[in-house]
């Protein structure tokens, strides 16, 4: 499942780093913290490895 926006991709990268222990979990905020808690490492990798080129910065919620 690829990220729909550049912001979502960046958040997934931060959550993945925290899940792997590369950054402290205490630095995570908002949606990034929720992503880290609710998604597996494989799911976060799929979001984080999405190419940003051509992606919108933000996508409105439906």
C-alpha positions as CSV (number, residue, x, y, z in Angstrom):
1,X,0.0,0.0,0.0
2,X,1.8,3.1,-1.1
3,X,1.6,6.5,0.6
4,X,-0.9,9.0,-0.9
5,X,1.1,12.1,0.0
6,X,4.6,13.3,0.7
7,X,3.6,14.1,4.3
8,X,2.3,10.5,4.8
9,X,5.5,9.1,3.4
10,X,7.7,11.2,5.7
11,X,5.6,10.3,8.7
12,X,5.9,6.6,7.9
13,X,9.7,7.0,7.7
14,X,9.8,8.6,11.1
15,X,7.6,5.9,12.6
16,X,9.7,3.2,11.0
17,X,12.9,4.7,12.5
18,X,11.3,4.7,15.9
19,X,10.0,1.1,15.6
20,X,13.5,0.0,14.7
21,X,14.9,1.9,17.7
22,X,16.9,4.4,15.6
23,X,15.1,7.4,17.1
24,X,13.3,7.8,20.5
25,X,9.6,7.1,20.4
26,X,9.1,10.1,22.7
27,X,9.9,12.4,19.8
28,X,6.9,11.2,17.8
29,X,3.7,13.3,17.7
30,X,0.2,12.9,16.4
31,X,-0.4,10.6,13.4
32,X,3.3,9.5,13.4
33,X,2.9,8.1,16.9
34,X,-0.4,6.3,15.9
35,X,1.3,4.8,12.8
36,X,4.2,3.5,14.9
37,X,1.8,1.9,17.4
38,X,-0.7,0.4,14.9
39,X,1.3,-0.7,11.9
40,X,3.8,-3.5,11.4
41,X,7.4,-2.8,10.3
42,X,6.6,-4.2,6.9
43,X,3.6,-1.9,6.4
44,X,5.6,1.1,7.5
45,X,8.4,0.1,5.0
46,X,5.8,0.0,2.2
47,X,4.6,3.5,3.0
48,X,8.1,4.9,3.6
49,X,9.6,3.5,0.4
50,X,7.0,5.2,-1.8
51,X,8.5,7.7,-4.2
52,X,7.7,11.3,-3.4
53,X,8.1,12.6,-7.0
54,X,4.7,13.5,-8.3
55,X,2.9,13.1,-5.0
56,X,0.8,15.9,-3.5
57,X,2.3,17.5,-0.3
58,X,-1.1,17.0,1.5
59,X,-4.2,15.0,0.5
60,X,-7.6,16.1,1.9
61,X,-9.4,13.5,4.0
62,X,-12.6,12.1,2.6
